[in-house]
Amino acid sequence: MPVIFNNFINRLYRWISIRIEVLLKSKDYKHNPYYKMNNDVAKCFEDRIENHGDDTKLLKRISSAYNKASTDMLGYPEIFRPSNEWLPIYKHNLKEVMQALEECNTSELDKIYRNFWREPCSRGLVGLPLDMKKSFFGKNKKISYVNKTLYLNDSIHRLNLWKKYLGQRCSIDNLISPLIGNPYGYYVDGKFIKAGADYQHYYATRIIDLLDGEQTKKVVAEIGGGFGGMAYYLIRDSKNTTYIDFDLPENLALTSYYLLKAFPEKKVLLYGEACLEGEKLGDYDIVLMPNFQLDKLHDGACDLIFNSYSLAEMSPQTINHYVLQSARLINRGGWFFHVNHTKHSLVSARDFPIPDDFALISEEFAAWNLGRNSNMDEYEFLYKKNN
């Protein structure tokens, strides 16, 4: 109980700090041309739901993998179960989608997933740190000045950061991605960009750069891939990579939906379709596995492992297991790249149990989430395994 209460207080503190900073930043952003372009925030949230196509076969495949994963998980240690900051989300936001998956109710799944950006199942994976539905959704609903300002400033802040890092080598067109799940976002030069696309594209590009120049097919694993936002850009822009995602079964089902829809031509392996231990990873473009399968891969199977934020939201025991397993899976000369909290978490990212055969290449402030620098605790860490 104290742990959950402390996490709640920390999240509330960060939420208040971000709102204060965003309002203070209004004077800096209000003259930005993109700010003016997006001034009608209601347009950013207008309905974009896809109402054509039959996904019954795809949804049955996802349900089958989910049910096998959720059943098999019961035979694995507690460290692979939802913990810490994910527990409230599981209890309050995933009940409907879990029931639909368990019953293989494809009509209900279709309804939820076609709209997942605006459904409870995406809580914690997309959106600002507030109740998005209450603040922004609904027909003829007037968005308050505070929420409008919050959304605009956050969008412009992230876009400016992306342009600072990648603006010289990438165009806005690089940020465009499929409108799967009825997303919201913002407009740049008349083009719709999904919220968070800038952050996701940046890290996908960083990963591709780290592995650039290699002729052999590379294996990139992500621990907790969200709905597949970063993975989309990585798979789209890296033609010689196998992407693996290890996540909780409920999150993995959503990732499976997004990536299977985005890449119908790719060869994808879901849990239960083949034995991961006996499969050649290079034979697949995308491998989507429940978290307890992390231990099944052989030593040195991955060239890079990436995580953003979710490690620091886990229990100390789970963090230790994932970090040490990642160290085992990364081959000589490979990379461990993660973005995590250094203060507002049970374990600081600086205290992760990184083995001695990894060298810290860089530690940089991750400024994607708008807030007072003195209160923000998010840093990206890049380690390289010794040859």
QUIFENFEN-V810876 format. One record per backbone hydrogen bond with DSSP energy under -1.0 kcal/mol. CO is the residue of the C=O (numbers start at 1). NH is the residue of the N-H. Records with the same first field share a line. If there is no record, write none. Layout:
CO=NH / NH
This chain:
1=5
2=6
3=7
4=8
5=9
6=10
7=11
8=12
9=13
10=14
11=15
12=16
13=17
14=18
15=19
16=20
17=21
18=22
19=23
20=24
21=25
23=26
25=28 / 29
26=30
29=32
32=36
33=37
34=38
36=39
39=41
40=43
43=46
44=185
55=59
56=60
57=61
58=62
59=63
60=64
61=65
62=66
63=67
64=68
65=69
66=70
67=71
68=72
69=73
71=74
72=75
73=76
77=80
78=81
83=86
84=87
86=90
87=91
88=92
89=93
94=98
95=99
96=100
97=101
98=102
99=103
100=105
104=106
105=109
106=110
107=111
108=112
109=113
110=114
112=115
113=116
115=118
116=119
119=122
120=123
122=125 / 126
128=130
130=132
131=135
132=136
133=137
138=141
144=148
145=149
146=150
147=151
148=152
149=153
150=154
151=155
152=156
153=157
154=158
155=159
156=160
157=161
158=162
159=163
160=164
161=165
162=166
163=167
166=169 / 170
171=174
172=175
173=176
178=180
181=117
184=195
186=193
188=191
191=188
193=186
194=197
196=200
197=201
198=202
199=203
200=204
201=205
202=206
203=207
204=208
205=209
206=210
207=211
211=214
218=242
219=303 / 304
220=244
221=306
222=246
225=228
228=232
229=233
230=234
231=235
232=236
233=237
234=238
240=218
242=220
243=287
244=222
245=289
246=224
247=291
248=252
249=253
250=254
251=255
252=256
253=257
254=258
255=259
256=260
257=261
258=262
259=263
263=266
267=285 / 286
269=288
270=273
280=283
281=284
285=243
286=269
287=245
289=247
290=293
291=294
293=296
298=301
302=331
303=335
304=221
305=337
306=223
307=339
308=310
311=314
313=85
315=319
316=320
317=321
318=322
319=323
320=324
321=325
322=326
323=327
324=328
325=329
326=330
328=300
329=302
331=334
334=385
335=305
336=383
337=307
338=381
339=309
340=379
341=349
343=345
348=351
349=352
352=354
355=358
357=386
359=384
362=382
364=380
372=375 / 376
377=342
378=366
379=340
380=364
381=338
382=361 / 362
383=336
384=359
385=333
